[in-house]
Amino acid sequence: MFEALPEQGVPGEQVLGELRELRRADLPTHGGRLFAYVYDPALDGLDELAQAAYAISAHVNGLDPTAFPSLLAMENALVGAAAGLLGGDEETVGSVTSGGTESLILVVKAARDSRPELATPRLVIPSTAHAAFAKAAHYLRVALDVVPVGPDLRADPEAMAAAITVDTVLVAASAPSYAHGVVDPIPRLAAIAAERGVRFHVDACFGGWVLPYLQRLGAGLPPFDLSVPGVTSISVDLHKYAYAPKGVSILLHRTEELRLPQYFAFAGWPGYTMINPIVSSTRSGGPIAAAVATLRHIGDAGYLDLARHTREAVSALAAAVTETDGVRLFAPPETSVVCLATDPAVDIFVLADELAARGWHTQPQMSFGDLPATIHLTVTAAVAPTAKEFAADLAAAVTTTRDRGPAQLPGPMLEAAASLTPEMITPQLVAGLADGLGLGGGDFTRMAAVNSLLDAVPPALREALLTGFLSLLQRPGRSTE
Ligand SMILES: Cc1ncc(COP(=O)(O)O)c(C=O)c1O
């Protein structure tokens, strides 16, 4: 058990050694073999630079930019850079937030509070929109209208138009979607929203920093940013394809007027008047300074090079999928994602385990409606040098997967799961299930059985089971050592 508050303080070097030791259990954040969670440009010295910049501003408080003008200057510079990249003009304003989820919560809040007269404000999204919209709708009590995507996995403009009502405060779509990496038809959607007088947000959190460069390299993607009439806001995460350390996203609004309802102000207490543009109040300047250092060090030409490497890597990985019997591309690899599906003889969750056993850490995605389970690969520039090794490992993994057959779940466990409802999930039941599935010891390397079970149950039960499991892990007395 790792102790955060020892009776006597521990020397700094020892603490750092302990932290490094803890990190050894994590997936590798460098090396081009982790296809989710992290974004790696594989640039020598960038980590050290970002860390040094982080340290300079770590204790600065974003709560009051008049007290810390350095942060205001950095935030305005980041917003300006994003506006320049994403079709903004002199009217464009924005905010620096802690991540994509926060940017989306804020754009929903701004839209909701721009229409205070509505009893039930509504948000229209395609079914492939990021889960953070559901979270925003839930937190803010905005009704969510989810519109099925077309067979091309893109938002269906006619269906989206039909979902807009007089209560709709915001329509949103993705550029690109996380699960499949495809770009929604933004110009048509934006025109529809504009015609109905509704705000339209482009969620470019994931790909917003790489898409403009892919365009410059000739990717031939449709326009998706503030240059498109009717787009009222767009979000882009710097901790994704801008390769900044975690904790920075940008939310841009076409005009200051559109941004105003995003602010929260409160003077009705004896302390300082609190004026917050974003969810948190006190916040560290560290991530912001690290992002500024990252952008300035890489520069526009550097990002173009990184996009070129990413594009090469996507091509190599997609070719490997196309050339391997038993797997196929599930979505066109038009941006920075490779999404693959398997033939029935190849269990997708066993394949994910087999790839992991060969050092390739992918992200299994559960089946959804008519869509089968898939494997998602977020591809970053660091993958370019390793991508050519993927084909042989994929072929070997598919062969082994075929030989092993589907993940085996104890029959009684499947039966028990089929009779469960979310209300029946208790901490004891989850602990028993976790033990039965071999997760009690904290070994998450072979997940096929668990994933198959989760895939077989309805989404609401999956949510309850995983909530219970996370809660089981998040107990102070627990250790995975
Ligand atoms: C399209 C999209 N939007 C929003 C988010 C949420 O971002 P975050 O995890 O930074 O909160 C993600 C994360 O992957 C994303 O891909």
The ligand as a MOL file (V3000), in Angstrom:
LIG
                    3D

  0  0  0     0  0            999 V3000
M  V30 BEGIN CTAB
M  V30 COUNTS 16 16 0 0 0
M  V30 BEGIN ATOM
M  V30 1 C -14.6690 13.9750 -29.9710 0
M  V30 2 C -14.3710 14.0910 -28.5060 0
M  V30 3 N -15.0190 14.9970 -27.7620 0
M  V30 4 C -14.8040 15.1320 -26.4460 0
M  V30 5 C -13.8910 14.3340 -25.7990 0
M  V30 6 C -13.7110 14.4650 -24.2920 0
M  V30 7 O -12.4070 14.9090 -24.0290 0
M  V30 8 P -11.7260 14.7580 -22.5940 0
M  V30 9 O -11.4370 13.3130 -22.3960 0
M  V30 10 O -10.5040 15.6070 -22.7420 0
M  V30 11 O -12.6470 15.2970 -21.5690 0
M  V30 12 C -13.1730 13.3840 -26.5250 0
M  V30 13 C -12.2150 12.4960 -25.8650 0
M  V30 14 O -11.6900 11.5700 -26.4400 0
M  V30 15 C -13.4160 13.2550 -27.9130 0
M  V30 16 O -12.7910 12.3280 -28.6480 0
M  V30 END ATOM
M  V30 BEGIN BOND
M  V30 1 1 1 2
M  V30 2 1 2 3
M  V30 3 2 2 15
M  V30 4 2 3 4
M  V30 5 1 4 5
M  V30 6 1 5 6
M  V30 7 2 5 12
M  V30 8 1 6 7
M  V30 9 1 7 8
M  V30 10 2 8 9
M  V30 11 1 8 10
M  V30 12 1 8 11
M  V30 13 1 12 13
M  V30 14 1 12 15
M  V30 15 2 13 14
M  V30 16 1 15 16
M  V30 END BOND
M  V30 END CTAB
M  END
